Amino acid sequence: MIRVLTISVLFFLNSWIAPIFAQSSTDYDEILSLPLHYSEVNPESPVGIFSLDLPFFFPAQNSIKHRFSAAFTMANTWHPRARFLYPQNLTAEQRMELKDIYMAWRPEYFEVMDIATKDKLFQSDGVLQHLKLTYLTGWKEKNNLIINLNLHQLSGGQSLHNFLVSDSFIEAFHSNFAIEDNFGRRLFPFNKASIQFDDEDGNSFRKEKGDIFTSVIDAHYYRQLIDHKNSKWHFESQLGGHLSIPLNNFHPYLIPGVSLGLRTDLRLGAKSSLTYALDGAITDQTFARLGTGIKAIDWQYRKHAKSYLALNLISAKKNVFVLGLLVNYQDPLMNGYYFTWDQTGYHELGVEFLQEGDYWEGEPISKEFYLAKLTPASVYYFSVKTYFVMGFHKNGHQFNITCGEDLFSVNNAPDIQFSFQYSFSPFGKK
């Protein structure tokens, strides 16, 4: 739905608004090399925030030496408690039998066959808020460095500024435009909040409503390789080096990564252009352990990819409006899945969901949670998330709004996510 709406709006703006912005093309070369810096285009996952997420960044032609940015993200997280059972010492015959047993039926099979298991537990509920403070600098026109500090707070979602990601708003939207209570929220009181992950060694990580905590400091270096531009077209490519330093006891690992980015801009008129950009990366999530944490993130080499399409419009006063769509792909956080469209394929491990008569956070469960498979899928399956992007540029100031939503066939990240990013250069260019 978001993609269809975006394409329709892009067509309308280009057909009706762009001709109004008519002036000499030589005065507006900037339209072919607008700076791209979207820091909040990754799923706000209760587990993934402790890994290395990458910004989407391509510098302007005239690099800015010192720049600061603040971004606020809020996302609704809803993963009913699930236990992941890893069978031990399976025979060859048992391994073959497990291939034909549904993941939710395997715990009973383990019990009947007296198979020992090692268990993990994961649950989340509430609104996850994220404040990202960024320093960006560039030198010698081809080099750029970004440093991010990440702070988080777990909220119940009842505050006014959380309204668009609150349980009440989401369920009202589902009831009117989608499937009634398709996540099972109405079986559980609204505005509660908790995150918990227990590993097989008895280590536990838990956050309650109102808790404020840090995740990582991450740094990103970009080196421009090619920058070609004429009056109608612009192309650039870049290499990136990335590193996250843990400020947490959940996944205390140094995580490095490398990336390659490609960008092209096509002039549509004197004051409008179309931008298409791709960025691919790979990170090592278990590169170097710096302390004792939770055995939660064990997918070592994680691939990332972003694809971006946007329409850019510039006014007579050189104010810029950007409207675009970005698609983000990320490999899983944990090993164990094999691909199925319904996200239920797992190698050997069993998944135990909440059932009628169980209690979750002190509340009785009246029936099995519909779509409870979202809990294991959020950590064992890859993520594909679309982001609707609006950007405003004026005199070195930038303000970006992004709204993220899952695809129907890959539905495992936060239900909906909004971000607001403001950046500025206090010392100007050069």
C-alpha positions in Angstrom: 0.0 0.0 0.0 2.8 2.4 0.9 4.6 1.7 -2.3 1.5 2.2 -4.5 0.8 5.5 -2.7 4.4 6.7 -3.1 4.4 6.0 -6.8 1.1 7.8 -7.3 2.3 10.9 -5.3 5.7 10.9 -7.2 3.8 10.9 -10.5 1.5 13.7 -9.4 4.3 15.9 -8.1 6.4 15.5 -11.2 3.5 16.1 -13.6 1.9 19.1 -11.8 4.3 20.7 -9.4 7.7 20.3 -11.1 6.8 22.6 -14.1 6.0 25.4 -11.6 9.6 25.3 -10.5 11.0 26.4 -13.8 14.3 28.3 -14.1 17.7 28.1 -15.7 19.3 24.7 -15.1 22.7 26.1 -14.8 21.7 27.9 -11.6 20.6 24.6 -9.9 23.4 22.0 -10.3 22.7 21.2 -6.6 19.6 19.2 -7.7 21.9 16.5 -9.1 24.0 16.0 -6.0 21.8 16.5 -2.9 23.2 15.0 0.3 21.6 11.8 1.5 21.8 11.0 5.2 19.0 8.8 6.6 20.1 7.5 10.0 16.9 5.8 11.0 16.1 3.3 8.2 16.6 0.1 10.1 14.1 -2.0 12.0 13.8 -0.9 15.6 14.1 -4.5 16.9 14.5 -5.2 20.6 17.4 -7.5 19.8 18.7 -5.9 16.6 19.5 -2.6 18.3 22.4 -4.3 20.0 23.9 -5.3 16.6 25.4 -2.9 14.0 22.8 -1.0 11.9 24.0 1.1 9.0 22.9 4.6 7.9 22.0 5.4 4.3 24.5 8.0 3.3 25.8 9.7 0.2 27.6 13.1 0.7 26.9 16.2 -1.3 29.3 17.4 -3.9 30.6 20.1 -1.6 31.4 18.2 1.6 30.6 19.8 5.0 33.4 19.7 7.5 31.3 19.6 10.7 27.7 18.5 10.9 25.4 17.5 13.8 22.2 15.4 13.7 19.6 14.3 16.2 17.1 11.6 15.3 14.1 10.3 17.3 12.5 7.0 16.4 9.5 5.2 18.0 8.3 1.7 17.1 5.7 -0.6 18.4 7.1 -3.9 19.4 4.8 -6.9 20.0 6.3 -10.4 20.4 4.3 -12.7 22.7 6.5 -14.9 24.8 7.9 -17.9 23.0 10.4 -20.5 24.0 12.9 -21.9 21.4 13.9 -25.5 22.1 17.2 -26.9 20.7 17.3 -30.7 20.8 20.4 -32.4 21.9 22.0 -35.7 20.7 19.5 -36.5 18.0 19.8 -39.8 16.1 19.9 -39.8 12.3 16.3 -41.2 12.3 15.1 -38.4 14.6 16.6 -35.7 12.4 14.7 -37.1 9.4 11.5 -37.3 11.4 11.8 -33.6 12.6 11.8 -32.4 8.9 8.2 -33.4 8.7 7.0 -32.1 12.0 5.7 -28.5 12.3 7.8 -26.3 14.6 5.0 -25.8 17.2 4.5 -29.6 17.5 8.2 -30.4 18.0 8.2 -29.7 21.8 5.7 -32.5 22.3 7.8 -34.8 20.1 10.8 -34.0 22.2 8.9 -34.8 25.4 7.5 -38.1 24.1 10.8 -39.2 22.7 12.6 -38.1 25.9 15.0 -35.8 24.0 16.9 -33.3 26.1 16.8 -29.7 24.9 18.5 -26.4 25.6 16.0 -23.5 25.6 16.0 -19.8 24.9 13.1 -17.5 25.7 12.1 -14.2 24.0 9.3 -11.7 24.5 8.7 -8.0 23.9 5.8 -5.5 24.4 5.6 -1.8 24.3 6.9 1.2 22.4 10.7 1.3 21.9 12.0 4.9 21.7 15.4 5.6 20.2 17.4 8.8 20.3 20.5 8.9 18.0 23.0 11.8 18.3 25.3 12.1 15.3 28.5 13.9 14.5 29.5 14.0 10.8 32.7 15.4 9.2 34.3 15.4 5.8 37.8 16.1 4.5 39.6 16.3 1.2 36.2 16.1 -0.6 36.2 12.3 -0.8 36.3 11.3 2.9 33.4 11.3 5.4 33.1 10.0 8.9 29.9 9.5 10.9 29.8 8.8 14.7 26.5 7.8 16.4 25.6 7.5 20.1 22.4 5.5 20.6 20.1 5.9 23.6 16.8 3.9 24.2 13.8 4.0 26.4 11.0 1.4 26.7 7.6 3.0 27.0 4.0 1.8 27.3 2.9 4.0 24.4 0.2 6.0 26.2 2.0 9.4 25.8 0.6 11.7 23.2 3.8 11.8 21.2 3.6 8.0 20.9 0.0 8.0 19.6 0.8 6.8 16.0 2.6 3.7 17.3 0.4 3.0 20.3 -1.5 -0.2 20.8 -4.9 1.6 20.7 -4.2 3.4 17.4 -2.8 0.3 15.7 -5.7 -1.9 16.7 -8.2 0.8 15.7 -6.5 0.9 12.3 -6.5 -2.9 12.0 -10.2 -3.1 12.9 -11.2 -0.5 10.3 -8.8 -1.2 7.4 -7.3 -4.7 7.9 -7.8 -7.8 10.1 -9.5 -7.5 13.5 -6.9 -8.0 16.2 -4.4 -9.8 13.9 -1.6 -9.7 16.5 -3.6 -10.7 19.5 -3.2 -7.4 21.3 -6.8 -7.3 22.5 -6.2 -10.5 24.5 -3.8 -8.5 26.7 -4.0 -5.1 28.4 -2.7 -2.1 26.3 0.2 0.1 27.3 2.2 -2.6 29.1 5.9 -2.8 28.3 8.7 -5.3 28.8 11.6 -6.9 27.0 13.1 -10.2 28.0 15.6 -12.7 26.6 16.8 -15.8 28.4 19.5 -18.0 27.0 20.3 -21.7 27.4 22.9 -21.0 30.1 20.4 -19.3 32.4 21.6 -15.7 31.6 18.7 -13.3 31.4 18.3 -9.8 30.0 15.2 -7.8 30.9 13.9 -4.2 30.5 10.8 -2.8 32.1 8.5 0.2 31.3 10.4 3.4 31.7 13.9 1.9 31.5 16.5 4.0 29.7 19.6 2.2 28.3 22.4 2.4 25.8 23.2 -0.1 23.0 26.3 0.9 20.9 28.4 3.7 19.6 28.8 3.1 15.9 31.2 4.7 13.4 31.0 4.8 9.6 33.8 5.9 7.2 33.0 6.5 3.6 35.5 7.0 0.8 34.2 8.2 -2.6 35.5 6.2 -5.5 33.8 7.8 -8.6 32.0 11.1 -9.0 30.9 11.9 -12.5 28.5 14.7 -13.4 27.3 16.6 -16.4 24.3 18.9 -16.9 21.7 16.1 -17.0 23.2 13.2 -15.1 25.2 12.4 -12.0 26.9 9.1 -10.9 28.9 8.3 -7.8 30.2 5.2 -6.0 31.8 4.8 -2.6 33.3 2.3 -0.2 32.4 2.2 3.5 34.0 0.8 6.6 31.9 0.4 9.7 32.3 -0.5 13.4 30.1 -0.7 16.5 31.5 -0.6 20.0 29.1 -2.1 22.7 27.7 -0.1 25.5 25.6 -3.0 26.8 25.7 -6.3 28.5 23.3 -8.0 26.0 25.6 -8.5 23.0 29.0 -7.1 24.1 30.8 -7.6 20.8 32.9 -5.4 18.5 31.1 -5.6 15.1 33.0 -4.5 12.0 31.6 -4.2 8.4 32.3 -3.1 4.9 29.9 -1.6 2.3 29.6 -0.5 -1.3 27.3 2.2 -2.5 26.1 3.3 -6.0 24.1 6.4 -6.7 22.7 8.0 -9.9 20.7 11.2 -10.4 18.8 12.2 -13.5 17.6 15.7 -14.2 13.9 15.9 -15.0 13.7 19.6 -15.3 15.5 22.8 -14.4 14.6 22.3 -10.7 13.6 18.6 -10.4 15.5 15.4 -10.4 15.2 11.7 -9.8 17.6 9.8 -7.5 18.2 6.1 -7.4 20.7 4.6 -5.0 21.8 1.2 -3.8 23.9 0.2 -0.8 25.1 -3.3 0.1 27.1 -4.3 3.2 28.2 -7.3 5.3 29.0 -7.2 9.0 30.6 -9.7 11.4 28.2 -9.8 14.4 30.5 -12.1 16.5 33.9 -10.6 15.6 35.3 -9.9 19.1 33.7 -10.4 22.5 34.4 -7.7 25.1 32.4 -9.1 28.0 29.8 -11.6 29.2 26.4 -11.2 27.6 23.4 -13.2 26.4 23.6 -15.9 23.7 21.1 -14.2 21.4 22.9 -13.0 18.3 24.7 -15.9 16.6 24.4 -15.2 12.9 27.9 -14.3 12.1 28.1 -12.7 8.7 25.0 -10.5 8.3 24.2 -9.0 4.9 22.5 -5.7 4.6 21.0 -4.0 1.5 19.1 -0.7 0.9 17.4 0.5 -2.3 16.2 4.1 -2.6 14.1 6.0 -5.2 13.2 9.7 -4.7 11.9 12.7 -6.5 13.7 16.0 -5.6 12.2 19.4 -6.1 14.0 22.8 -5.6 12.3 26.2 -5.3 13.4 29.6 -6.5 14.9 30.2 -3.0 16.7 26.9 -3.3 14.6 25.2 -0.7 14.5 21.4 -1.4 11.7 18.9 -1.0 12.4 15.2 -1.2 9.8 12.5 -1.5 11.0 8.9 -1.7 10.8 5.2 -0.9 13.5 3.1 0.7 13.5 -0.7 1.1 15.8 -2.2 3.7 16.9 -5.8 3.8 18.8 -7.5 6.7 19.9 -11.1 7.3 18.6 -12.8 10.5 20.0 -12.2 14.0 20.1 -15.9 14.9 20.8 -19.2 13.1 18.1 -21.8 12.6 15.7 -21.0 9.8 15.2 -22.3 6.3 13.2 -20.3 3.8 9.4 -20.6 3.8 7.0 -17.9 2.7 4.9 -18.3 5.9 8.1 -18.0 8.1 7.6 -21.3 9.9 10.6 -23.3 8.6 13.3 -24.1 11.2 16.1 -26.7 11.3 15.3 -29.1 14.1 14.5 -26.5 16.8 11.0 -26.4 18.3 8.9 -23.4 19.2 6.6 -23.3 22.2 4.0 -20.5 22.2 1.6 -19.2 24.8 -1.5 -21.3 25.1 -4.9 -20.9 26.7 -4.5 -21.1 30.4 -1.0 -19.7 30.5 0.0 -16.5 32.2 2.1 -13.7 30.5 3.4 -10.9 32.7 0.7 -11.8 35.3 -2.1 -11.8 32.8 -4.1 -14.9 31.9 -4.2 -16.0 28.3 -7.7 -16.8 27.1 -6.7 -18.4 23.8 -3.6 -19.1 21.7 -2.2 -15.9 20.2 -3.0 -15.7 16.5 0.2 -15.1 14.4 2.4 -15.9 17.4 4.9 -17.1 14.9 6.0 -13.5 14.7 8.1 -13.9 17.8 10.5 -16.5 16.4 10.5 -14.9 13.0 11.7 -11.6 14.5 15.0 -13.2 15.4 15.4 -16.2 13.1 14.2 -14.8 9.8 15.5 -12.1 7.5 13.8 -8.7 7.5 12.4 -6.6 4.6 11.0 -3.3 5.6 9.8 -0.3 3.5 10.3 3.3 4.5 8.3 6.2 3.1 10.6 9.2 3.2 10.0 13.0 3.2 12.9 15.4 3.4 13.3 19.2 3.6 16.5 21.0 3.0 17.1 24.8 3.6 20.3 26.7 4.1 22.3 23.8 5.3 19.5 22.5 7.6 17.8 19.2 6.9 14.7 17.7 8.4 13.6 14.1 7.4 10.5 12.1 8.3 10.4 8.4 7.7 7.6 5.9 8.2 8.4 2.2 8.1 6.2 -0.8 7.6 6.7 -4.5 7.0 5.8 -6.4 3.8 2.9 -8.8 4.1 5.0 -11.9 3.3 7.9 -10.9 5.6 6.2 -9.6 8.7 8.4 -9.9 11.7 9.9 -6.5 12.6 8.2 -3.7 14.7 4.6 -3.3 13.6 5.0 0.4 12.6 7.9 2.8 13.0 8.2 6.6 12.7 11.4 8.6 12.7 12.2 12.3 12.8 15.8 13.5 12.0 17.1 17.1 12.1 20.7 17.9 11.0 22.6 21.2 10.7 26.1 22.6 10.1 26.9 25.3 12.6 30.1 26.3 10.8 28.9 26.2 7.2 30.7 24.5 4.4 34.4 24.1 3.8 
